[in-house]
Amino acid sequence: MSTKKSESSNKVQVRITVANVTSDVNFESALSAAQIQSAVNAALKSGEALTLEDIRGRVIMVPAEKIGFVDIGEQTDRRVGFGVQ
């Protein structure tokens, strides 16, 4: 039996900016941050499109020469309530 917390711990939030496009590409991936970073580095070195898959199975492709920057962050739990931080 899996809990919601363990499912969310496997997700990584990814944000990619694309040159000459005003909006960012935002999605969650089941890949680790290191795997995503490796895929980005490989795409930039080879000049081929960056290809990643989100948690719903959709494929995201961005031409390497159009990548502005990639923001990779671990999914954090949302805090609810009025507690002191």
Buried (B, 14 or more C-beta within 10 A) or exposed (E): EEEEEEEBEBBBBBEBBBEEEEEEBEBBBBBEBEBBEEBBEEBBEEEEBBEBEBBEEEEBEBEBEBBEEBEBEEBEEEEEEEEEE
